[in-house]
Amino acid sequence: MAKAGAVAALEEELTCPICLGIYSNPVSLSCGHSFCKECIQEVCSRRHCLQGPFSCPLCHAQADPAMELQPNVQLRSIVQKFLDAPAHQEEEKHEVQSEEKGESSGQQDEAILCDFCLQEPQPAVKTCLNCEASLCQAHLGKHSTKSPLKDHVLIEPRDAQVLAERRCPQHGKLLECYCKTDSLCICVLCCVASSHKNHKITTLEEAFGQAQSVLPETLKTLKTHEAALNKSIANLLKQEEEVKTKESQRRNRLENLFEEMCLQLNNKKREVLKVLSHNEEQQLSQIQTQIKTHEEGKDASSRDVQELEALKDQKDMLLFTKVFSAIRARKCKPAPKKAAVKLPVPPIILDELTTDTILRLFRQFLSDMQSLFKAPPVHEHLTSSMHQGGGFAYSDNIIFASSLSPFQFGTLNSCNAIQHTQSDQSFSEGCHFWEVDTSNSRCWKLGIINSNFQCYLEMFHHELRVFLGGTMTTAKHFPTALQVVRVELDCRRNTLSFYNASVKNGDPAESLGLIEAVSIPSNYPAYATFSVSDGSLKLL
């Protein structure tokens, strides 16, 4: 093991700094550094063409290679003896096998090559950002051993495009400063000769330190923001699925509705056509009966005609008289002047007026159905400030009757003459409903009111009455007291409907029964109105 280490150390001393191979025909400069003759001549030609005076690649001492390239005979002898040593030959053989094995592995990835290799450039293992050069493993070792180069920044191999990004696109200088005003990396010339000269400038190192100090807080803030966005996205995705589910259910219900409507329409069509067919059969049967009767009379008359024709040639007076008397004795029913049968009245009258009426009703039905599709009625939780009428008290959504000024039920006075209280809310569009618990009162009024009319449902001694303005439109006996009344105002269709919203047998599906629906004038805004003569009403 010690012998192998000594061989490796000797090989490093006999390595040309340029080609990184064992010296071949070594020559020395006046500074004492040695190189392969071909390597130093190629470097000399490049430096002479690009940079003018030649200097040693290692110590940068000025030199004239035409005068100072002296053969180093002693070094050449040492190199030869090293190459002839068995240990070196064994190591060289092992390296060749390793290279062949690497080549046979099939790795065809395009690699970034070392900028210092002259003959056969090797793949680079690092890129020096300060030198703007890529280094293979061998040149990287030489690069890292030089004191001035130890602080250079090394990164993974990068191509020329990445290195070009470290230079100012305007001045071609390295980006060594940072503009806080514009949050940009700039070069020195940008600080004094461009739009950044009056900006707040700092060094790249200081900007890096400041960025490092606020990185944890910034990272925490971004992670919090990312988590919030993830939560929002999850909520939106959930909402999206809910929309899809609801729309699918709504679409299925709509399809089922129209299928049921089509089914009932087809059933009604078949029923009507069946009635028409039965009526047609009855009419035709009566006509056929009359035709058969007339045909029988016609046949009898034809036989009489034939017998009379034959009787004209009869010479026997007795026979002639007997046959003629018998023919004349036969009674002949008189033929009707207008052959017609009194048919029954058709079960369905479908004239132009009827057709127009049916189409008008059907269009009204479609319009009403379209109105239902727009939006369901909104449940309004009403409040009242009791700014009208002094006969009531209001507290916690409960309206109490006052004994000081009871109102008269069933009166046909004007709206302003009837004591009432109205809601703070007004309604001018849409569909709305509110519910009132009437179980604590036997006499009350519920409805709407505006400056021109009022419409309300009145309970008076177990009788329900509906008033539109000063006219009573409906009166019906209602023996069972209402528990909850629902008032529904549809401003789109100009209708006011009253429902019995009391729960029956605990089944909410049976809790809504229509009491009366009234067409009202389209005068808005309208307010909900309440009146009570005893007990109280509770706004739900």
PALUMTOR-591767 format. One record per residue (C-alpha): residue in one letter; x, y, z; chain; residue number from 1. Coordinates in steps of 0.001 Angstrom, whole numbers, plus 500000, padded with zeros to 6 digits. Each point is the difference from the previous one (the first is absolute). Last residue first. Layout:
BEGIN
VEXDO r     c1     c2     c3 c   k
VEXDO a      X      Y      Z A NUM
...
//
This chain:
BEGIN
VEXDO r     c1     c2     c3 c   k
VEXDO l 408341 533035 511993 A 540
VEXDO l 497995 503127 500865 A 539
VEXDO k 497840 499249 503043 A 538
VEXDO l 496439 501281 500191 A 537
VEXDO s 498306 500843 503319 A 536
VEXDO g 496851 499681 502051 A 535
VEXDO d 497008 502015 499003 A 534
VEXDO s 499194 502457 497215 A 533
VEXDO v 502957 499331 497687 A 532
VEXDO s 501184 501830 496884 A 531
VEXDO f 503019 499417 497777 A 530
VEXDO t 501341 501535 496768 A 529
VEXDO a 502905 499012 497748 A 528
VEXDO y 501097 502932 497898 A 527
VEXDO a 499670 500695 496262 A 526
VEXDO p 502255 502005 497678 A 525
VEXDO y 498335 499674 497572 A 524
VEXDO n 496733 500143 498089 A 523
VEXDO s 499569 497069 497628 A 522
VEXDO p 496392 499444 500948 A 521
VEXDO i 499191 496716 501769 A 520
VEXDO s 498932 496557 498798 A 519
VEXDO v 498936 497972 503041 A 518
VEXDO a 500918 496447 501054 A 517
VEXDO e 497989 498309 502793 A 516
VEXDO i 500432 497381 502726 A 515
VEXDO l 502797 497955 498455 A 514
VEXDO g 501282 497182 502193 A 513
VEXDO l 503564 499697 501289 A 512
VEXDO s 500865 497629 502867 A 511
VEXDO e 499598 496688 498203 A 510
VEXDO a 503688 499572 499149 A 509
VEXDO p 500856 501311 503471 A 508
VEXDO d 498607 496753 501533 A 507
VEXDO g 499529 500337 503750 A 506
VEXDO n 496411 498832 499851 A 505
VEXDO k 499052 503192 498169 A 504
VEXDO v 502312 502976 500287 A 503
VEXDO s 498167 503319 499679 A 502
VEXDO a 500939 501974 496881 A 501
VEXDO n 496438 500769 498856 A 500
VEXDO y 500745 502113 496975 A 499
VEXDO f 499013 503467 498765 A 498
VEXDO s 500998 501197 496537 A 497
VEXDO l 500537 503509 498613 A 496
VEXDO t 500499 500217 496235 A 495
VEXDO n 501557 502606 497731 A 494
VEXDO r 501795 497403 497836 A 493
VEXDO r 503492 501432 500443 A 492
VEXDO c 499204 501679 503329 A 491
VEXDO d 499180 496620 501561 A 490
VEXDO l 498921 500559 503616 A 489
VEXDO e 499560 496928 502220 A 488
VEXDO v 498254 500157 503384 A 487
VEXDO r 500416 496848 502130 A 486
VEXDO v 497598 499464 502865 A 485
VEXDO v 500941 497912 503043 A 484
VEXDO q 497618 498463 502560 A 483
VEXDO l 496685 500480 498231 A 482
VEXDO a 496940 499324 502106 A 481
VEXDO t 497886 497081 498811 A 480
VEXDO p 496453 500849 498970 A 479
VEXDO f 500922 501913 496841 A 478
VEXDO h 496897 501273 498291 A 477
VEXDO k 500660 501750 496731 A 476
VEXDO a 499752 503567 498725 A 475
VEXDO t 501752 501237 496868 A 474
VEXDO t 500187 503225 497996 A 473
VEXDO m 499024 502578 502631 A 472
VEXDO t 500307 503408 498376 A 471
VEXDO g 501450 503099 501676 A 470
VEXDO g 503532 499495 498644 A 469
VEXDO l 500285 496298 499339 A 468
VEXDO f 498549 498187 502993 A 467
VEXDO v 500204 496291 500815 A 466
VEXDO r 497781 498484 502672 A 465
VEXDO l 500569 497006 502235 A 464
VEXDO e 497245 499127 502439 A 463
VEXDO h 500709 498439 503374 A 462
VEXDO h 498569 503061 501811 A 461
VEXDO f 502013 502500 497908 A 460
VEXDO m 503306 499094 498301 A 459
VEXDO e 500970 502531 497336 A 458
VEXDO l 502286 499582 497003 A 457
VEXDO y 501289 503253 498512 A 456
VEXDO c 500299 502169 496913 A 455
VEXDO q 500604 503736 500234 A 454
VEXDO f 499785 502798 497480 A 453
VEXDO n 501439 503302 498784 A 452
VEXDO s 502752 501118 502437 A 451
VEXDO n 501162 496495 500699 A 450
VEXDO i 498767 497016 502000 A 449
VEXDO i 500639 496288 500297 A 448
VEXDO g 498316 497145 501852 A 447
VEXDO l 499132 498592 503426 A 446
VEXDO k 496968 500812 502138 A 445
VEXDO w 499033 498629 503420 A 444
VEXDO c 497209 498677 502202 A 443
VEXDO r 500362 496788 502000 A 442
VEXDO s 503511 500647 501315 A 441
VEXDO n 502728 497987 501703 A 440
VEXDO s 500351 497365 497237 A 439
VEXDO t 500660 502639 497333 A 438
VEXDO d 503718 499227 499403 A 437
VEXDO v 501007 502086 497001 A 436
VEXDO e 502054 498992 496971 A 435
VEXDO w 501666 502163 497386 A 434
VEXDO f 500330 499620 496249 A 433
VEXDO h 501843 501682 497165 A 432
VEXDO c 500186 499829 496206 A 431
VEXDO g 501934 502574 497996 A 430
VEXDO e 499331 503698 499637 A 429
VEXDO s 498680 503029 501880 A 428
VEXDO f 499854 498925 503650 A 427
VEXDO s 500276 502204 503098 A 426
VEXDO q 501584 499166 503342 A 425
VEXDO d 499126 501876 503168 A 424
VEXDO s 496856 497931 500297 A 423
VEXDO q 496514 501373 500537 A 422
VEXDO t 497692 500648 502900 A 421
VEXDO h 496258 500279 499673 A 420
VEXDO q 497041 502170 500742 A 419
VEXDO i 497613 500219 497077 A 418
VEXDO a 499199 503541 498832 A 417
VEXDO n 503090 500276 497789 A 416
VEXDO c 498935 497031 497949 A 415
VEXDO s 496519 501328 499311 A 414
VEXDO n 497015 498544 501772 A 413
VEXDO l 498367 496734 499131 A 412
VEXDO t 499812 498709 503534 A 411
VEXDO g 500392 496275 500520 A 410
VEXDO f 501688 500364 503357 A 409
VEXDO q 499767 503201 502031 A 408
VEXDO f 503142 501164 501758 A 407
VEXDO p 500606 500027 503746 A 406
VEXDO s 501281 503250 501484 A 405
VEXDO l 500807 499844 503722 A 404
VEXDO s 499939 496247 500378 A 403
VEXDO s 503415 499698 498341 A 402
VEXDO a 500787 496938 497898 A 401
VEXDO f 503521 498629 500214 A 400
VEXDO i 502388 499493 497094 A 399
VEXDO i 502904 497613 500744 A 398
VEXDO n 503334 500245 498170 A 397
VEXDO d 501867 500555 503290 A 396
VEXDO s 497709 502879 501052 A 395
VEXDO y 497260 501907 498194 A 394
VEXDO a 496916 501686 501465 A 393
VEXDO f 496814 500730 498096 A 392
VEXDO g 497094 502443 499886 A 391
VEXDO g 501912 503140 499107 A 390
VEXDO g 500041 499537 496261 A 389
VEXDO q 502980 500615 497781 A 388
VEXDO h 503664 500340 501010 A 387
VEXDO m 499932 496664 501765 A 386
VEXDO s 503695 499480 499249 A 385
VEXDO s 499384 496600 498455 A 384
VEXDO t 502364 497171 499156 A 383
VEXDO l 499651 497251 497405 A 382
VEXDO h 502013 496832 499552 A 381
VEXDO e 499567 499617 496243 A 380
VEXDO h 500157 496525 498479 A 379
VEXDO v 500935 500458 496355 A 378
VEXDO p 497748 498455 497387 A 377
VEXDO p 501688 497494 497674 A 376
VEXDO a 501880 501361 496993 A 375
VEXDO k 499677 500076 496237 A 374
VEXDO f 498450 496581 499367 A 373
VEXDO l 496668 500981 501538 A 372
VEXDO s 499752 502926 497632 A 371
VEXDO q 500641 497678 497075 A 370
VEXDO m 497154 497781 501227 A 369
VEXDO d 497673 502980 500124 A 368
VEXDO s 500974 500979 496468 A 367
VEXDO l 499539 496447 498756 A 366
VEXDO f 496567 499874 501623 A 365
VEXDO q 499078 503351 498501 A 364
VEXDO r 501031 498664 496597 A 363
VEXDO f 497796 496972 500607 A 362
VEXDO l 497097 502184 501030 A 361
VEXDO r 500366 502074 496854 A 360
VEXDO l 500283 496866 497869 A 359
VEXDO i 496842 498566 501580 A 358
VEXDO t 498096 503249 499457 A 357
VEXDO d 501127 500298 496385 A 356
VEXDO t 498922 496427 499312 A 355
VEXDO t 496629 500550 501667 A 354
VEXDO l 499358 503147 497947 A 353
VEXDO e 501002 498275 496756 A 352
VEXDO d 497731 497034 500639 A 351
VEXDO l 500668 496919 502056 A 350
VEXDO i 496810 499034 501791 A 349
VEXDO i 500505 496730 501823 A 348
VEXDO p 497236 497588 501043 A 347
VEXDO p 498234 500544 496660 A 346
VEXDO v 496233 500624 500429 A 345
VEXDO p 498049 496938 498960 A 344
VEXDO l 498946 499595 496337 A 343
VEXDO k 496568 500683 498623 A 342
VEXDO v 500198 498024 496786 A 341
VEXDO a 499549 501552 496572 A 340
VEXDO a 498148 499337 496737 A 339
VEXDO k 498293 503220 499171 A 338
VEXDO k 496418 499728 498611 A 337
VEXDO p 499540 496804 501870 A 336
VEXDO a 498378 497140 497993 A 335
VEXDO p 496377 499305 500938 A 334
VEXDO k 499438 496602 501485 A 333
VEXDO c 498207 497745 497567 A 332
VEXDO k 497024 498011 501259 A 331
VEXDO r 498998 496949 497954 A 330
VEXDO a 496318 500185 499135 A 329
VEXDO r 500772 501304 496498 A 328
VEXDO i 501870 496811 499190 A 327
VEXDO a 497158 497804 501340 A 326
VEXDO s 497359 501982 498057 A 325
VEXDO f 502023 499626 496774 A 324
VEXDO v 500354 496262 500555 A 323
VEXDO k 496284 499460 500661 A 322
VEXDO t 498828 502304 497166 A 321
VEXDO f 502277 498477 497386 A 320
VEXDO l 499083 496460 501041 A 319
VEXDO l 496342 500719 499709 A 318
VEXDO m 500207 501963 496762 A 317
VEXDO d 501985 497366 498193 A 316
VEXDO k 501806 501850 497242 A 315
VEXDO q 503392 500336 501816 A 314
VEXDO d 502565 501822 497815 A 313
VEXDO k 500326 503061 502282 A 312
VEXDO l 500377 497713 503037 A 311
VEXDO a 503652 499200 499111 A 310
VEXDO e 501004 503665 500344 A 309
VEXDO l 497983 500212 503201 A 308
VEXDO e 501841 496967 501426 A 307
VEXDO q 503381 501530 499088 A 306
VEXDO v 499122 503327 501575 A 305
VEXDO d 498808 498287 503157 A 304
VEXDO r 503299 498091 500212 A 303
VEXDO s 501971 503213 499570 A 302
VEXDO s 497986 501703 502745 A 301
VEXDO a 500823 497152 502393 A 300
VEXDO d 503705 500221 499112 A 299
VEXDO k 500014 503794 500585 A 298
VEXDO g 498327 499560 503384 A 297
VEXDO e 502742 497492 500978 A 296
VEXDO e 502694 502395 498719 A 295
VEXDO h 498527 502819 502071 A 294
VEXDO t 500179 497889 503153 A 293
VEXDO k 503582 498940 499237 A 292
VEXDO i 501052 503614 499402 A 291
VEXDO q 498373 501042 503265 A 290
VEXDO t 501928 497324 501889 A 289
VEXDO q 503216 500952 498221 A 288
VEXDO i 499545 503639 501066 A 287
VEXDO q 499468 498973 503615 A 286
VEXDO s 503088 497788 499927 A 285
VEXDO l 502059 502750 498368 A 284
VEXDO q 499087 502393 502818 A 283
VEXDO q 500803 497452 502699 A 282
VEXDO e 503308 499049 498365 A 281
VEXDO e 500979 503658 499721 A 280
VEXDO n 499233 500548 503672 A 279
VEXDO h 502176 497010 500915 A 278
VEXDO s 502831 501337 497805 A 277
VEXDO l 499738 503449 501578 A 276
VEXDO v 500097 498506 503490 A 275
VEXDO k 503019 497884 499038 A 274
VEXDO l 501727 503051 498522 A 273
VEXDO v 499424 501876 503240 A 272
VEXDO e 501381 497162 502119 A 271
VEXDO r 502976 499446 497687 A 270
VEXDO k 500855 503705 500152 A 269
VEXDO k 499571 500055 503771 A 268
VEXDO n 502396 497067 500290 A 267
VEXDO n 502447 501732 497653 A 266
VEXDO l 499830 503158 502124 A 265
VEXDO q 500436 497949 503169 A 264
VEXDO l 503071 498287 498576 A 263
VEXDO c 501404 503250 498622 A 262
VEXDO m 499583 501637 503423 A 261
VEXDO e 501595 496998 501700 A 260
VEXDO e 502917 500094 497557 A 259
VEXDO f 500264 503760 500545 A 258
VEXDO l 500210 499543 503755 A 257
VEXDO n 502383 497046 499780 A 256
VEXDO e 502315 502050 497790 A 255
VEXDO l 499808 502895 502448 A 254
VEXDO r 500705 497732 502962 A 253
VEXDO n 502955 498478 498182 A 252
VEXDO r 501357 503447 499108 A 251
VEXDO r 499652 501186 503598 A 250
VEXDO q 501775 496892 501268 A 249
VEXDO s 502815 500473 497473 A 248
VEXDO e 500182 503701 500831 A 247
VEXDO k 500197 499203 503704 A 246
VEXDO t 502758 497439 499494 A 245
VEXDO k 502002 502194 497626 A 244
VEXDO v 499611 503001 502308 A 243
VEXDO e 501055 497909 502998 A 242
VEXDO e 503033 498727 498088 A 241
VEXDO e 500989 503559 499120 A 240
VEXDO q 499458 501107 503600 A 239
VEXDO k 502358 497258 501144 A 238
VEXDO l 502530 501083 497377 A 237
VEXDO l 499570 503593 501154 A 236
VEXDO n 500495 498996 503625 A 235
VEXDO a 503119 498004 499085 A 234
VEXDO i 501312 502933 497965 A 233
VEXDO s 499410 502327 502947 A 232
VEXDO k 501777 497590 502338 A 231
VEXDO n 502909 499696 497588 A 230
VEXDO l 500092 503785 499704 A 229
VEXDO a 500101 500357 503782 A 228
VEXDO a 502765 497389 500213 A 227
VEXDO e 501980 501829 497307 A 226
VEXDO h 499560 503297 501833 A 225
VEXDO t 501213 498404 503217 A 224
VEXDO k 502924 498436 498112 A 223
VEXDO l 500751 503375 498441 A 222
VEXDO t 499999 501716 503390 A 221
VEXDO k 502214 497313 501532 A 220
VEXDO l 502432 500229 497092 A 219
VEXDO t 500115 503775 500333 A 218
VEXDO e 500672 499671 503733 A 217
VEXDO p 502706 497390 499434 A 216
VEXDO l 501585 501982 497103 A 215
VEXDO v 500168 503329 501839 A 214
VEXDO s 503592 499523 501222 A 213
VEXDO q 501191 498283 496810 A 212
VEXDO a 498649 502864 497889 A 211
VEXDO q 501863 502502 502165 A 210
VEXDO g 503198 498019 499654 A 209
VEXDO f 499628 499678 496225 A 208
VEXDO a 499281 503714 499684 A 207
VEXDO e 503157 500697 501991 A 206
VEXDO e 502044 497672 497797 A 205
VEXDO l 498527 501514 496816 A 204
VEXDO t 501083 503406 501146 A 203
VEXDO t 497459 502744 500602 A 202
VEXDO i 498344 502666 497864 A 201
VEXDO k 497108 502359 500827 A 200
VEXDO h 499225 501690 496716 A 199
VEXDO n 501425 503207 498557 A 198
VEXDO k 502372 498218 497599 A 197
VEXDO h 497492 497283 499065 A 196
VEXDO s 498853 501563 496701 A 195
VEXDO s 503472 499545 498560 A 194
VEXDO a 503597 501147 500356 A 193
VEXDO v 500911 499889 503662 A 192
VEXDO c 498376 496922 501560 A 191
VEXDO c 499503 498257 496643 A 190
VEXDO l 503772 500207 499482 A 189
VEXDO v 500572 497924 503128 A 188
VEXDO c 497746 497163 498809 A 187
VEXDO i 496375 499373 500885 A 186
VEXDO c 497831 497460 501878 A 185
VEXDO l 496443 501312 500141 A 184
VEXDO s 497452 500809 502725 A 183
VEXDO d 499171 503342 498286 A 182
VEXDO t 500638 502259 503002 A 181
VEXDO k 502198 497503 501803 A 180
VEXDO c 502496 499937 497129 A 179
VEXDO y 502534 497210 500600 A 178
VEXDO c 503652 500030 499022 A 177
VEXDO e 502544 497495 498607 A 176
VEXDO l 498404 499009 496696 A 175
VEXDO l 503146 499476 497962 A 174
VEXDO k 500519 502420 497138 A 173
VEXDO g 498630 499676 496431 A 172
VEXDO h 498668 503562 500066 A 171
VEXDO q 496353 499617 498939 A 170
VEXDO p 499341 496272 500520 A 169
VEXDO c 501812 500158 503363 A 168
VEXDO r 501872 496784 500571 A 167
VEXDO r 498977 497073 502205 A 166
VEXDO e 497460 498873 497396 A 165
VEXDO a 502892 499351 497610 A 164
VEXDO l 501196 497226 502307 A 163
VEXDO v 496666 498230 499680 A 162
VEXDO q 500120 500310 496213 A 161
VEXDO a 503598 498755 499879 A 160
VEXDO d 499044 496596 501404 A 159
VEXDO r 499882 498935 503612 A 158
VEXDO p 501890 497340 501922 A 157
VEXDO e 498885 499874 503650 A 156
VEXDO i 501139 502997 501995 A 155
VEXDO l 503265 501399 501266 A 154
VEXDO v 500328 503499 501485 A 153
VEXDO h 503613 501219 500275 A 152
VEXDO d 501444 500313 503478 A 151
VEXDO k 502804 497504 499375 A 150
VEXDO l 501183 501784 496859 A 149
VEXDO p 502538 502358 501515 A 148
VEXDO s 501496 497131 502051 A 147
VEXDO k 500534 497558 497153 A 146
VEXDO t 499253 496421 501024 A 145
VEXDO s 496358 500140 498853 A 144
VEXDO h 500838 500708 496367 A 143
VEXDO k 502528 497160 499794 A 142
VEXDO g 497427 497537 501332 A 141
VEXDO l 497327 501440 497700 A 140
VEXDO h 502368 499500 497072 A 139
VEXDO a 500039 496273 500712 A 138
VEXDO q 496284 499631 500630 A 137
VEXDO c 499029 501949 496902 A 136
VEXDO l 499471 503720 500219 A 135
VEXDO s 497444 502370 498415 A 134
VEXDO a 500932 503662 499619 A 133
VEXDO e 498469 503337 500960 A 132
VEXDO c 503017 500657 502225 A 131
VEXDO n 497773 501375 502760 A 130
VEXDO l 497101 497621 499344 A 129
VEXDO c 502256 496957 500057 A 128
VEXDO t 498199 497066 498411 A 127
VEXDO k 500405 496527 501441 A 126
VEXDO v 500296 496395 498803 A 125
VEXDO a 500954 500737 496393 A 124
VEXDO p 500176 497165 497496 A 123
VEXDO q 503524 499615 498537 A 122
VEXDO p 501344 501949 497044 A 121
VEXDO e 502321 497899 497777 A 120
VEXDO q 502934 502078 498794 A 119
VEXDO l 499791 503291 501891 A 118
VEXDO c 498148 499500 503315 A 117
VEXDO f 499563 503343 501783 A 116
VEXDO d 496337 500752 499049 A 115
VEXDO c 498773 496633 501315 A 114
VEXDO l 497075 498553 498107 A 113
VEXDO i 496295 500192 500789 A 112
VEXDO a 498490 496557 499456 A 111
VEXDO e 497536 498664 497417 A 110
VEXDO d 498455 496861 501356 A 109
VEXDO q 501023 496899 498081 A 108
VEXDO q 500500 497683 502937 A 107
VEXDO g 500222 496562 498391 A 106
VEXDO s 501908 498220 502772 A 105
VEXDO s 502574 498913 497428 A 104
VEXDO e 501887 503284 500288 A 103
VEXDO g 500238 499639 503757 A 102
VEXDO k 501345 496463 499706 A 101
VEXDO e 502583 501135 497477 A 100
VEXDO e 501058 502810 502332 A  99
VEXDO s 500278 497593 502931 A  98
VEXDO q 502072 497592 497943 A  97
VEXDO v 502327 502802 498942 A  96
VEXDO e 500345 501127 503612 A  95
VEXDO h 500924 496485 501125 A  94
VEXDO k 502647 499726 497292 A  93
VEXDO e 501458 503337 501067 A  92
VEXDO e 500152 498787 503590 A  91
VEXDO e 501833 496835 498981 A  90
VEXDO q 502407 501990 497833 A  89
VEXDO h 500645 502397 502844 A  88
VEXDO a 500834 497190 502399 A  87
VEXDO p 502256 498329 497416 A  86
VEXDO a 502282 503122 499652 A  85
VEXDO d 500797 500970 496386 A  84
VEXDO l 497858 503139 500115 A  83
VEXDO f 501691 501142 503171 A  82
VEXDO k 503471 499441 498502 A  81
VEXDO q 499014 502068 496961 A  80
VEXDO v 498611 502805 502106 A  79
VEXDO i 503164 500167 502090 A  78
VEXDO s 502114 500218 496853 A  77
VEXDO r 497802 502782 498560 A  76
VEXDO l 500284 501923 503258 A  75
VEXDO q 503799 499820 499804 A  74
VEXDO v 500050 501118 496366 A  73
VEXDO n 497795 503091 500502 A  72
VEXDO p 500036 501417 496477 A  71
VEXDO q 500185 503809 499999 A  70
VEXDO l 497015 502039 498805 A  69
VEXDO e 501411 503380 501085 A  68
VEXDO m 500863 501871 496803 A  67
VEXDO a 496947 499363 497776 A  66
VEXDO p 497867 499706 503130 A  65
VEXDO d 500688 503575 500998 A  64
VEXDO a 498838 500316 503578 A  63
VEXDO q 498022 502250 502325 A  62
VEXDO a 499171 498259 503269 A  61
VEXDO h 496318 498960 500228 A  60
VEXDO c 500804 497466 502780 A  59
VEXDO l 498217 496961 498527 A  58
VEXDO p 499218 500758 496342 A  57
VEXDO c 503367 501753 499640 A  56
VEXDO s 499588 503238 498092 A  55
VEXDO f 499900 500875 496293 A  54
VEXDO p 499564 503550 498789 A  53
VEXDO g 496931 500658 497695 A  52
VEXDO q 496633 498866 501288 A  51
VEXDO l 498223 498145 497215 A  50
VEXDO c 502487 499002 497323 A  49
VEXDO h 502991 499772 502305 A  48
VEXDO r 497998 498207 502646 A  47
VEXDO r 498834 497366 497530 A  46
VEXDO s 503444 499439 498477 A  45
VEXDO c 501611 499759 503426 A  44
VEXDO v 497404 497537 501214 A  43
VEXDO e 500751 497830 496971 A  42
VEXDO q 503770 500303 500606 A  41
VEXDO i 499552 499194 503690 A  40
VEXDO c 498062 496823 499205 A  39
VEXDO e 502336 498818 497212 A  38
VEXDO k 503083 500316 502231 A  37
VEXDO c 498386 498265 502931 A  36
VEXDO f 500276 502333 502963 A  35
VEXDO s 502507 500982 502684 A  34
VEXDO h 499963 502890 502462 A  33
VEXDO g 503383 501477 500965 A  32
VEXDO c 499254 503709 499481 A  31
VEXDO s 502401 499992 497031 A  30
VEXDO l 497744 497544 498219 A  29
VEXDO s 500485 496237 499831 A  28
VEXDO v 499524 497334 497329 A  27
VEXDO p 498653 496427 500281 A  26
VEXDO n 500031 497667 496978 A  25
VEXDO s 496764 498323 501154 A  24
VEXDO y 499230 500585 503651 A  23
VEXDO i 497403 497612 501398 A  22
VEXDO g 496496 501295 499338 A  21
VEXDO l 498095 502881 501494 A  20
VEXDO c 499991 501711 496587 A  19
VEXDO i 500818 503416 501409 A  18
VEXDO p 501549 499467 503452 A  17
VEXDO c 502197 497179 498600 A  16
VEXDO t 500110 497129 502457 A  15
VEXDO l 503326 498688 501377 A  14
VEXDO e 499352 501264 503526 A  13
VEXDO e 496561 498379 499974 A  12
VEXDO e 501534 496709 498852 A  11
VEXDO l 502440 500089 502908 A  10
VEXDO a 497139 500393 502475 A   9
VEXDO a 498038 497156 498393 A   8
VEXDO v 503078 497728 500075 A   7
VEXDO a 500564 500833 503658 A   6
VEXDO g 496386 499193 500814 A   5
VEXDO a 500226 496653 498217 A   4
VEXDO k 503177 499115 501937 A   3
VEXDO a 498311 500852 503289 A   2
VEXDO m 497155 497626 499140 A   1
//
